[in-house]
Amino acid sequence: MNAPDNLSRWRTEGSSRVPFWAYTDAQLYQRELERIFYGAHWCYVGLEAEIPNTGDYKLSHVGERQVIMVRDRVAPKDRGTDPGIRVVENRCAHRGVRFCQEPHGTARSFVCPYHQWTYKLNGDLAGLPFKDGVKDGECTNGGMPADFNLQAHGLTKLRVATLHGLVFATFSDQTEPLEEYLGPQILPWLNRIFQRPDGPAKLTLLGYNRQRIPGNWKLMMENIKDPYHPGLLHTWFVTFGLWRADQKSRMVMDAQGRHAVMVSRRNDGGENAAVTQGVTSFKANMALNDNRLLDVTPEPWWTIADPAHPGQSITPTVTMITLFPSLIIQQQVNSLSTRHIVPRGEGCFDFVWTHFGFADDTPEMTQRRLRQANLFGPAGFVSADDGEVIEFSQDGFRQWSGDGNESGATLCELGGTGTEATEHMVTETLIRSMYAYWKKVMAV
Amino acid sequence: MDLATLLLQHEVDQLNARYAAALDEKRYNDWPEFFVEDAFYKVQARENFDRQLPLALIALESKGMMKDRVYGITQTIYHGPYYMRHVVSPAMVMEQDDGVVRAQANYAVFRTKPGSVSEVYNVGRYIDELVREDGVLRLRQRCCVYDSEMVLNSLIYPI
């Protein structure tokens, strides 16, 4: 907005000091859209379970561009290899109209209301009125030029990749295959949630929560790459031992440092001077009036062969997965959700929570997941304050003085300045690793 | 319309007025007292309600959980302070059977943060079930189904 030209220079070594302009510069944000959201990255658009039947669709976003995720007809011979999920841009090839207005539904084809251009579910232009003109006696009036080619005027089709029922799309033809993009360090943690011995876990949709957060989109990614704050900001986490620094934990990242998993195992909570002394959010005598809010029941899939220690198993109670740039996958005890970041300018993003369970859940387990949803989302006992501190962070960044990085940068040096994986949570390494990657992509 | 119907209408409207006043005046400890012991309180996006998706923004299944929420908003959930102002429509009292009164009312909640303008915060309807306890009408169930497609960052206090 008001960034001088010399701003787009990251003057300090490494990635442990993030300049405030990384969050407030509107021109830089446009470059983020081009290089990150519309560039060679896979962006989350939804779950296959949201569109179970042929013709089912829902609106979603890749960056600021609205897209339609739809289940196309698939010939019987292709059904083994093609799940039929297509993602097309919600913008008519004729006059640019955002033609689809219902947020979800079932369609046989897509028709732009303005001039009735009609598209197949896969985005191909099927036809348009008066293409060959209108006959008036001997002559034909108007019509499209003789060389008009239907095939050249379809909707923008994004490349689509699915993994375990998660649907990703990219505008770029340079993006590597999805599994390579995610990397071997991250995949075991996705398999843990979404894969069962007999195949992919069948998901059930529990519903949505949506919030508009007045902060830069990266702050949300950072929030879930930051194991430092949960045991300090969130009373419930430190008091009930859901996330705090004396737990057995691991910080995992992919080779490029852009994706991450924060893995941890809850403890009994209560006092431990090393992590509770002087922590005002710790409430030693807090007891719930109704314990059903924290009725945690371990699930068999929590235990997996430890990807880092062959021959051993590991049973985390929480895995928080950040898939750059726009998806967070949450497993915190029995609560499961995807959280989708939809950027809206440099100072705002929409945050869409999709809670899910599994088709083989008992009614009791479904109710437990729904109860524990009280901890999360825009009103959550835990997550509501994340949105608040993100807003106040952005407010602080707007106060940057422009007198160099000393007074105009965040400081992320817990655990040093390196970007390595760790076997504890007393570190900001995942934030540093994301910015090391971001710097490279953004060429700042 | 007979007198009993009019009186019931008046009673429901008065309950809603007192409920709104308790929240707007930040008397949060009074809020669970509008409910019976095993009452259900839910704040749910209309899209979930209409599609019969069970997820809610807040879903509390007892007065105890409501007290836990009050502890949360007063002691544990860090948030920027704000005022609420509820404007509640006259209730539509729908039916009364087995001692259960069913009623609905529209609401609009405005939010005002320190140093800021007032914003339309959450708009929806109350879908209620009320019962008489010791002669006093109390909520057995209140579902706040909101139209607002986006929560303005966070929603801390009950609606």
Interface residues (C-beta under 8 A of the other chain):
Chain A: P103 L205 L206 G207 Y208 N209 R210 Q211 R212 I213 P214 L233 T235 W236 S281 K283 M286 L288 N289 D290 R292 L293 D350 H355 T366 L370 R371 A373 N374 G377 P378 A379 F381 A384 D385 G387 E388 V389 E391 F392
Chain B: V43 A45 E47 N48 R51 L53 P54 L55 A56 L57 I58 A59 L60 E61 S62 K63 G64 M65 K67 D68 Y71 G72 Q75 T76 I77 Y78 H79 G80 E149 M150 V151 L152 N153 S154 L155 I156
